[in-house]
């Protein structure tokens, strides 16, 4: 992984930068409807209220390289949720995504979390394979999970207790 990347807590100003990356980084997955769906999944509130458990990654020139939006469940404090992750396709295979996930696992483990969950669309086969490689259990397709016609695949990964 490139040592010249900066990992930091996101700010509200990062919202527009992340939205601008959603189209090009996902390569038009599911067309215009997919682009709108992705934009609706990343509202400004994540950059206002969930920053301690989220990260943005920047190149030396300040350009966005990657991001992770995640949080601890308010319903079940032993569970955390990774809501959205993106890595510039030009940087795939360099360990940036894995570094973001490992950082998140460690951060939420410190907060008492023992399980991490996330979801993706069934069409996102790269995400499905990636999460399986990271040790997540992968569900079957969950029809209408996020509403009519919005099927999802769910991922769950347990976290071992950290050092006492």
MIBA-471097 format. One record per residue (C-alpha): chain; y negated, z negated, x. Coordinates in nm, 2 decimals. Layout:
<atom><chain>A</chain><Y>Y</Y><Z>Z</Z><X>X</X></atom>
...
***
This chain:
<atom><chain>A</chain><Y>0.00</Y><Z>0.00</Z><X>0.00</X></atom>
<atom><chain>A</chain><Y>-0.35</Y><Z>0.08</Z><X>0.12</X></atom>
<atom><chain>A</chain><Y>-0.52</Y><Z>-0.22</Z><X>0.28</X></atom>
<atom><chain>A</chain><Y>-0.86</Y><Z>-0.09</Z><X>0.19</X></atom>
<atom><chain>A</chain><Y>-0.82</Y><Z>-0.15</Z><X>-0.18</X></atom>
<atom><chain>A</chain><Y>-1.01</Y><Z>-0.44</Z><X>-0.35</X></atom>
<atom><chain>A</chain><Y>-0.83</Y><Z>-0.64</Z><X>-0.62</X></atom>
<atom><chain>A</chain><Y>-1.07</Y><Z>-0.84</Z><X>-0.84</X></atom>
<atom><chain>A</chain><Y>-1.13</Y><Z>-1.00</Z><X>-1.18</X></atom>
<atom><chain>A</chain><Y>-1.27</Y><Z>-0.74</Z><X>-1.43</X></atom>
<atom><chain>A</chain><Y>-1.61</Y><Z>-0.77</Z><X>-1.58</X></atom>
<atom><chain>A</chain><Y>-1.75</Y><Z>-0.63</Z><X>-1.90</X></atom>
<atom><chain>A</chain><Y>-1.90</Y><Z>-0.34</Z><X>-1.70</X></atom>
<atom><chain>A</chain><Y>-1.55</Y><Z>-0.22</Z><X>-1.61</X></atom>
<atom><chain>A</chain><Y>-1.47</Y><Z>-0.14</Z><X>-1.97</X></atom>
<atom><chain>A</chain><Y>-1.63</Y><Z>0.21</Z><X>-1.97</X></atom>
<atom><chain>A</chain><Y>-1.46</Y><Z>0.29</Z><X>-1.63</X></atom>
<atom><chain>A</chain><Y>-1.12</Y><Z>0.20</Z><X>-1.76</X></atom>
<atom><chain>A</chain><Y>-1.17</Y><Z>0.41</Z><X>-2.08</X></atom>
<atom><chain>A</chain><Y>-1.27</Y><Z>0.71</Z><X>-1.87</X></atom>
<atom><chain>A</chain><Y>-0.95</Y><Z>0.69</Z><X>-1.68</X></atom>
<atom><chain>A</chain><Y>-0.72</Y><Z>0.68</Z><X>-1.98</X></atom>
<atom><chain>A</chain><Y>-0.72</Y><Z>1.05</Z><X>-2.04</X></atom>
<atom><chain>A</chain><Y>-0.67</Y><Z>1.19</Z><X>-1.69</X></atom>
<atom><chain>A</chain><Y>-0.43</Y><Z>0.92</Z><X>-1.58</X></atom>
<atom><chain>A</chain><Y>-0.20</Y><Z>0.96</Z><X>-1.87</X></atom>
<atom><chain>A</chain><Y>-0.19</Y><Z>1.34</Z><X>-1.84</X></atom>
<atom><chain>A</chain><Y>-0.26</Y><Z>1.41</Z><X>-2.21</X></atom>
<atom><chain>A</chain><Y>0.05</Y><Z>1.21</Z><X>-2.33</X></atom>
<atom><chain>A</chain><Y>0.07</Y><Z>1.27</Z><X>-2.71</X></atom>
<atom><chain>A</chain><Y>-0.24</Y><Z>1.49</Z><X>-2.71</X></atom>
<atom><chain>A</chain><Y>-0.57</Y><Z>1.40</Z><X>-2.87</X></atom>
<atom><chain>A</chain><Y>-0.40</Y><Z>1.14</Z><X>-3.10</X></atom>
<atom><chain>A</chain><Y>-0.25</Y><Z>0.97</Z><X>-2.79</X></atom>
<atom><chain>A</chain><Y>-0.59</Y><Z>0.96</Z><X>-2.62</X></atom>
<atom><chain>A</chain><Y>-0.75</Y><Z>0.80</Z><X>-2.92</X></atom>
<atom><chain>A</chain><Y>-0.46</Y><Z>0.55</Z><X>-2.95</X></atom>
<atom><chain>A</chain><Y>-0.50</Y><Z>0.45</Z><X>-2.59</X></atom>
<atom><chain>A</chain><Y>-0.88</Y><Z>0.40</Z><X>-2.62</X></atom>
<atom><chain>A</chain><Y>-0.83</Y><Z>0.18</Z><X>-2.93</X></atom>
<atom><chain>A</chain><Y>-0.58</Y><Z>-0.03</Z><X>-2.73</X></atom>
<atom><chain>A</chain><Y>-0.84</Y><Z>-0.12</Z><X>-2.47</X></atom>
<atom><chain>A</chain><Y>-1.14</Y><Z>-0.26</Z><X>-2.66</X></atom>
<atom><chain>A</chain><Y>-1.43</Y><Z>-0.43</Z><X>-2.48</X></atom>
<atom><chain>A</chain><Y>-1.31</Y><Z>-0.78</Z><X>-2.59</X></atom>
<atom><chain>A</chain><Y>-1.04</Y><Z>-0.77</Z><X>-2.31</X></atom>
<atom><chain>A</chain><Y>-1.32</Y><Z>-0.74</Z><X>-2.05</X></atom>
<atom><chain>A</chain><Y>-1.50</Y><Z>-1.03</Z><X>-2.21</X></atom>
<atom><chain>A</chain><Y>-1.23</Y><Z>-1.28</Z><X>-2.29</X></atom>
<atom><chain>A</chain><Y>-0.91</Y><Z>-1.22</Z><X>-2.08</X></atom>
<atom><chain>A</chain><Y>-1.05</Y><Z>-1.17</Z><X>-1.73</X></atom>
<atom><chain>A</chain><Y>-0.88</Y><Z>-1.46</Z><X>-1.55</X></atom>
<atom><chain>A</chain><Y>-0.54</Y><Z>-1.31</Z><X>-1.60</X></atom>
<atom><chain>A</chain><Y>-0.65</Y><Z>-0.94</Z><X>-1.55</X></atom>
<atom><chain>A</chain><Y>-0.74</Y><Z>-0.73</Z><X>-1.25</X></atom>
<atom><chain>A</chain><Y>-0.91</Y><Z>-0.41</Z><X>-1.15</X></atom>
<atom><chain>A</chain><Y>-0.84</Y><Z>-0.24</Z><X>-0.82</X></atom>
<atom><chain>A</chain><Y>-1.11</Y><Z>-0.04</Z><X>-0.64</X></atom>
<atom><chain>A</chain><Y>-1.12</Y><Z>0.21</Z><X>-0.35</X></atom>
<atom><chain>A</chain><Y>-1.37</Y><Z>0.14</Z><X>-0.07</X></atom>
<atom><chain>A</chain><Y>-1.63</Y><Z>0.37</Z><X>-0.25</X></atom>
<atom><chain>A</chain><Y>-1.60</Y><Z>0.16</Z><X>-0.56</X></atom>
<atom><chain>A</chain><Y>-1.40</Y><Z>0.42</Z><X>-0.76</X></atom>
<atom><chain>A</chain><Y>-1.14</Y><Z>0.27</Z><X>-1.00</X></atom>
<atom><chain>A</chain><Y>-0.79</Y><Z>0.29</Z><X>-0.85</X></atom>
<atom><chain>A</chain><Y>-0.59</Y><Z>0.07</Z><X>-1.10</X></atom>
<atom><chain>A</chain><Y>-0.61</Y><Z>-0.21</Z><X>-1.36</X></atom>
<atom><chain>A</chain><Y>-0.40</Y><Z>-0.46</Z><X>-1.54</X></atom>
<atom><chain>A</chain><Y>-0.51</Y><Z>-0.63</Z><X>-1.87</X></atom>
<atom><chain>A</chain><Y>-0.29</Y><Z>-0.94</Z><X>-1.95</X></atom>
<atom><chain>A</chain><Y>-0.31</Y><Z>-1.28</Z><X>-2.11</X></atom>
<atom><chain>A</chain><Y>-0.12</Y><Z>-1.59</Z><X>-2.20</X></atom>
<atom><chain>A</chain><Y>-0.01</Y><Z>-1.61</Z><X>-2.56</X></atom>
<atom><chain>A</chain><Y>-0.21</Y><Z>-1.85</Z><X>-2.78</X></atom>
<atom><chain>A</chain><Y>0.09</Y><Z>-1.89</Z><X>-3.01</X></atom>
<atom><chain>A</chain><Y>0.34</Y><Z>-1.96</Z><X>-2.74</X></atom>
<atom><chain>A</chain><Y>0.19</Y><Z>-2.08</Z><X>-2.41</X></atom>
<atom><chain>A</chain><Y>0.52</Y><Z>-2.03</Z><X>-2.23</X></atom>
<atom><chain>A</chain><Y>0.48</Y><Z>-1.65</Z><X>-2.29</X></atom>
<atom><chain>A</chain><Y>0.24</Y><Z>-1.41</Z><X>-2.14</X></atom>
<atom><chain>A</chain><Y>0.17</Y><Z>-1.05</Z><X>-2.24</X></atom>
<atom><chain>A</chain><Y>0.08</Y><Z>-0.75</Z><X>-2.02</X></atom>
<atom><chain>A</chain><Y>-0.13</Y><Z>-0.54</Z><X>-2.26</X></atom>
<atom><chain>A</chain><Y>-0.22</Y><Z>-0.24</Z><X>-2.05</X></atom>
<atom><chain>A</chain><Y>-0.18</Y><Z>-0.12</Z><X>-1.69</X></atom>
<atom><chain>A</chain><Y>-0.29</Y><Z>0.19</Z><X>-1.52</X></atom>
<atom><chain>A</chain><Y>-0.27</Y><Z>0.33</Z><X>-1.17</X></atom>
<atom><chain>A</chain><Y>-0.45</Y><Z>0.65</Z><X>-1.06</X></atom>
<atom><chain>A</chain><Y>-0.16</Y><Z>0.91</Z><X>-1.04</X></atom>
<atom><chain>A</chain><Y>-0.28</Y><Z>1.01</Z><X>-0.69</X></atom>
<atom><chain>A</chain><Y>-0.19</Y><Z>0.65</Z><X>-0.58</X></atom>
<atom><chain>A</chain><Y>0.16</Y><Z>0.63</Z><X>-0.75</X></atom>
<atom><chain>A</chain><Y>0.44</Y><Z>0.52</Z><X>-0.53</X></atom>
<atom><chain>A</chain><Y>0.22</Y><Z>0.31</Z><X>-0.30</X></atom>
<atom><chain>A</chain><Y>0.31</Y><Z>-0.03</Z><X>-0.45</X></atom>
<atom><chain>A</chain><Y>-0.02</Y><Z>-0.09</Z><X>-0.63</X></atom>
<atom><chain>A</chain><Y>0.14</Y><Z>-0.13</Z><X>-0.98</X></atom>
<atom><chain>A</chain><Y>0.41</Y><Z>-0.37</Z><X>-0.84</X></atom>
<atom><chain>A</chain><Y>0.14</Y><Z>-0.57</Z><X>-0.66</X></atom>
<atom><chain>A</chain><Y>-0.05</Y><Z>-0.60</Z><X>-0.99</X></atom>
<atom><chain>A</chain><Y>0.26</Y><Z>-0.72</Z><X>-1.18</X></atom>
<atom><chain>A</chain><Y>0.36</Y><Z>-0.96</Z><X>-0.90</X></atom>
<atom><chain>A</chain><Y>0.01</Y><Z>-1.11</Z><X>-0.90</X></atom>
<atom><chain>A</chain><Y>0.02</Y><Z>-1.15</Z><X>-1.28</X></atom>
<atom><chain>A</chain><Y>0.37</Y><Z>-1.31</Z><X>-1.27</X></atom>
<atom><chain>A</chain><Y>0.24</Y><Z>-1.56</Z><X>-1.01</X></atom>
<atom><chain>A</chain><Y>-0.09</Y><Z>-1.63</Z><X>-1.19</X></atom>
<atom><chain>A</chain><Y>0.07</Y><Z>-1.70</Z><X>-1.53</X></atom>
<atom><chain>A</chain><Y>0.36</Y><Z>-1.89</Z><X>-1.37</X></atom>
<atom><chain>A</chain><Y>0.09</Y><Z>-2.13</Z><X>-1.24</X></atom>
<atom><chain>A</chain><Y>-0.02</Y><Z>-2.17</Z><X>-1.61</X></atom>
<atom><chain>A</chain><Y>0.33</Y><Z>-2.27</Z><X>-1.72</X></atom>
<atom><chain>A</chain><Y>0.45</Y><Z>-1.93</Z><X>-1.84</X></atom>
<atom><chain>A</chain><Y>0.82</Y><Z>-1.87</Z><X>-1.83</X></atom>
<atom><chain>A</chain><Y>0.84</Y><Z>-1.52</Z><X>-2.00</X></atom>
<atom><chain>A</chain><Y>0.64</Y><Z>-1.20</Z><X>-1.98</X></atom>
<atom><chain>A</chain><Y>0.64</Y><Z>-0.94</Z><X>-2.25</X></atom>
<atom><chain>A</chain><Y>0.49</Y><Z>-0.59</Z><X>-2.30</X></atom>
<atom><chain>A</chain><Y>0.54</Y><Z>-0.28</Z><X>-2.50</X></atom>
<atom><chain>A</chain><Y>0.50</Y><Z>0.10</Z><X>-2.46</X></atom>
<atom><chain>A</chain><Y>0.55</Y><Z>0.41</Z><X>-2.67</X></atom>
<atom><chain>A</chain><Y>0.90</Y><Z>0.56</Z><X>-2.67</X></atom>
<atom><chain>A</chain><Y>0.76</Y><Z>0.88</Z><X>-2.53</X></atom>
<atom><chain>A</chain><Y>0.64</Y><Z>0.70</Z><X>-2.21</X></atom>
<atom><chain>A</chain><Y>0.96</Y><Z>0.74</Z><X>-2.03</X></atom>
<atom><chain>A</chain><Y>0.80</Y><Z>0.67</Z><X>-1.69</X></atom>
<atom><chain>A</chain><Y>0.69</Y><Z>0.33</Z><X>-1.82</X></atom>
<atom><chain>A</chain><Y>1.03</Y><Z>0.26</Z><X>-1.96</X></atom>
<atom><chain>A</chain><Y>1.20</Y><Z>0.33</Z><X>-1.62</X></atom>
<atom><chain>A</chain><Y>0.93</Y><Z>0.15</Z><X>-1.43</X></atom>
<atom><chain>A</chain><Y>0.97</Y><Z>-0.17</Z><X>-1.63</X></atom>
<atom><chain>A</chain><Y>1.35</Y><Z>-0.16</Z><X>-1.60</X></atom>
<atom><chain>A</chain><Y>1.31</Y><Z>-0.13</Z><X>-1.21</X></atom>
<atom><chain>A</chain><Y>1.08</Y><Z>-0.44</Z><X>-1.22</X></atom>
<atom><chain>A</chain><Y>1.36</Y><Z>-0.64</Z><X>-1.39</X></atom>
<atom><chain>A</chain><Y>1.24</Y><Z>-0.63</Z><X>-1.75</X></atom>
<atom><chain>A</chain><Y>1.50</Y><Z>-0.61</Z><X>-2.03</X></atom>
<atom><chain>A</chain><Y>1.42</Y><Z>-0.30</Z><X>-2.23</X></atom>
<atom><chain>A</chain><Y>1.47</Y><Z>-0.29</Z><X>-2.61</X></atom>
<atom><chain>A</chain><Y>1.58</Y><Z>-0.01</Z><X>-2.83</X></atom>
<atom><chain>A</chain><Y>1.31</Y><Z>0.18</Z><X>-3.01</X></atom>
<atom><chain>A</chain><Y>1.13</Y><Z>-0.04</Z><X>-3.26</X></atom>
<atom><chain>A</chain><Y>1.03</Y><Z>0.18</Z><X>-3.56</X></atom>
<atom><chain>A</chain><Y>0.68</Y><Z>0.13</Z><X>-3.70</X></atom>
<atom><chain>A</chain><Y>0.62</Y><Z>-0.17</Z><X>-3.46</X></atom>
<atom><chain>A</chain><Y>0.24</Y><Z>-0.12</Z><X>-3.45</X></atom>
<atom><chain>A</chain><Y>0.21</Y><Z>0.04</Z><X>-3.79</X></atom>
<atom><chain>A</chain><Y>0.35</Y><Z>0.35</Z><X>-3.97</X></atom>
<atom><chain>A</chain><Y>0.46</Y><Z>0.61</Z><X>-3.71</X></atom>
<atom><chain>A</chain><Y>0.37</Y><Z>0.38</Z><X>-3.42</X></atom>
<atom><chain>A</chain><Y>0.71</Y><Z>0.31</Z><X>-3.27</X></atom>
<atom><chain>A</chain><Y>0.74</Y><Z>0.10</Z><X>-2.96</X></atom>
<atom><chain>A</chain><Y>0.98</Y><Z>-0.01</Z><X>-2.69</X></atom>
<atom><chain>A</chain><Y>0.95</Y><Z>-0.38</Z><X>-2.60</X></atom>
<atom><chain>A</chain><Y>1.01</Y><Z>-0.53</Z><X>-2.25</X></atom>
<atom><chain>A</chain><Y>1.08</Y><Z>-0.89</Z><X>-2.17</X></atom>
<atom><chain>A</chain><Y>1.12</Y><Z>-1.06</Z><X>-1.83</X></atom>
<atom><chain>A</chain><Y>1.19</Y><Z>-1.42</Z><X>-1.75</X></atom>
<atom><chain>A</chain><Y>1.00</Y><Z>-1.60</Z><X>-1.48</X></atom>
<atom><chain>A</chain><Y>1.17</Y><Z>-1.85</Z><X>-1.26</X></atom>
<atom><chain>A</chain><Y>0.99</Y><Z>-2.18</Z><X>-1.22</X></atom>
<atom><chain>A</chain><Y>0.77</Y><Z>-2.19</Z><X>-0.92</X></atom>
<atom><chain>A</chain><Y>0.77</Y><Z>-2.45</Z><X>-0.64</X></atom>
<atom><chain>A</chain><Y>0.70</Y><Z>-2.80</Z><X>-0.76</X></atom>
***
